[in-house]
Amino acid sequence: MSDKIYDVPAAWAQRAYLDDHGYRAKYEASVRDPEGFWAEEGKRIDWFEPYTRVKNTSYDPGHVSIKWFEDGVTNVAWNCIDRHLDARGDQVAIIWEGDDPSESRLITYNELHDQVCRFANVLRNRNVEKGDRVTIYMPMIPEAAYAMLACARLGAVHSVVFGGFSPDSLAGRVRDCGSRVIITADEGLRGGRKVPLKANVDAAIAKAPDAEVDHVIVVKRTGGTIDMTPGRDVWYHEAADLVTSECPATPMNAEDPLFILYTSGSTGSPKGVLHTTGGYLVYAAMTHHYVFDYHEGDVYWCTADIGWVTGHSYILYGPLANGATTLMFEGVPNYPSNSRFWEVIDKHKVNIFYTAPTAIRALMQGGDAPVLKTSRASLRLLGSVGEPINPEAWEWYYRVVGEERCPVVDTWWQTETGGILITPLPGATRLKPGSATRPFFGVIPQVVDAEGNVLEGACEGNLVIADSWPGQMRTVYGDHERFMQTYFSTYPGKYFTGDGCRRDADGYYWITGRVDDVINVSGHRMGTAEVESALVAHPKVSEAAVVGYPHDIKGQGIYAYVTLMAGVEPTEELRKELVGWVRREIGPIASPDLIQFAPGLPKTRSGKIMRRILRKIAEDEYGNLGDTSTLADPAVVQDLISQRQNKK
Ligand code: WTA
């Protein structure tokens, strides 16, 4: 924990929407009278029919129900595009920067309108209607944004699957939400390497014969050779030639679903997090406005992938609802060189830059020179998201990248929360490196102990949120019981985040990381159970237990303890084979960093694996193993320690 404090820079105090006093007053109002507060804030988007009811939410055990603006009628695509056309039709909506630095495109709001309408008509011609689910498995190209907005325009529910997921993972997600249409590209391009997206879609469909996919729409990105199945597959550019660029926006109830996004939890298969229309958009737009202090004309860049919630809320929906210019980047931070981020900032005169700690740590390892050879004069604000940022990385980001003139907003939130919940506001909040600082408007964080007692003042415990905010997820797609069980049963009557945190004497929050069986690898959420079930699916593996361990760049790495079938030799070759196996089963982000072959795992007498002990061994903290006397075979622990794999 760093005890440094950075004051709000003078220039920021002048220009920002809110100073500290403004923040406190507005926060106070938001929790004193949520109805009145959100009745006003809801007006930041346009409604076809205004709402008369604002908040209708219950966290009651067994009856969790969340509705905001429930009788309002609107359309997300209309708010992100059409309503801006009179005032800013010729303003750039999306700056697209390709993987190769010689490729970029500027898309105005007028062009965005044409493209999205065209895409919507292509979907309409394939009988996509309001409420239908559409899976999007795309690289970071403008067509990914068009496809999402086209779904929103028609009222179809998009489910974006990150392009790094395997055919198996894709198949599971297509099947779970029953989508009959998949939108993809021939290949993706990242860091000069091709990603076989269409081939993965083919493999996914082959793996899920019950999935009933009628149409695969393929955007041409690289021109690489792919197979097209006649009757099922169609090139997007050919289909788009046959339709007009006129398409009305479907009136949507505020509580009609907007999208599903699958995310990992502690148990079972990934959950389909469901977000709806009105509250989500109000919250995404409002947080984007205040947290990034977005002003007319600013160029804003969030480096996330559209396959994660950060891409949904802060590349697409929040910025476009605000009529912003948002940059979409196809590539990676270190291609063609470690200066790429900073070169893109100079090329497009980026003012606001939002990235992840893992990228900052990786670039920091390359030293200051790749940063210093660029100007970054346009930069005014820096943001961080996805995992706790260690004070060293924070300081480097602030000092070297931002030259001590750009505040760093460390934003804490989750797929489930739809938008940012705990964050500094650049003109209002004194910064402490490593702290996400204070709650956003309408958000009531509490710190509780294991028994659920609410702790006061400076304390440490689990982070819960006491009442609903408009951007909150509404359910797990197709499984409301699981939704209530996962988030509202640990501490009845409160939303449990799964994160641990500390609150200091100034009321600042310091997120310490997940307290459940979720690991955060380079800002990507991975359920240990998912990796374990991939491992045990291998014919030579009898049992597996997966935990996280501290990793210099990734934040957390994946440590797998594997027990082999009787008679199987533990070889280096098998270790590699298992890593490749998990990559193929789930995707490269799930690759175990370390695999330890363990003849036995520490278990209680009732046969439960004691993960606490495995975590300690992976973390290299043997001194503190706790009580091992309840183990069925305490000798196992010494064995594991002596065989421990070294980090690197
Ligand atoms: C972690 C990403 C500390 C946290 C938006 C959370 C963070 C999980 C921060 C959600 C932060 C995200 N500081 N931890 N600023 N931001 N996290 O669903 O553990 O991919 O529960 O959403 O990331 O990850 P998700």
Residues whose N, C-alpha, C, O or C-beta is under 5 A from the ligand:
A	BS01	WTA	S384 V385 G386 E387 P388 I389 D410 T411 W412 W413 Q414 T415 A436 T497 D499 I511 G513 R514 G523 R525
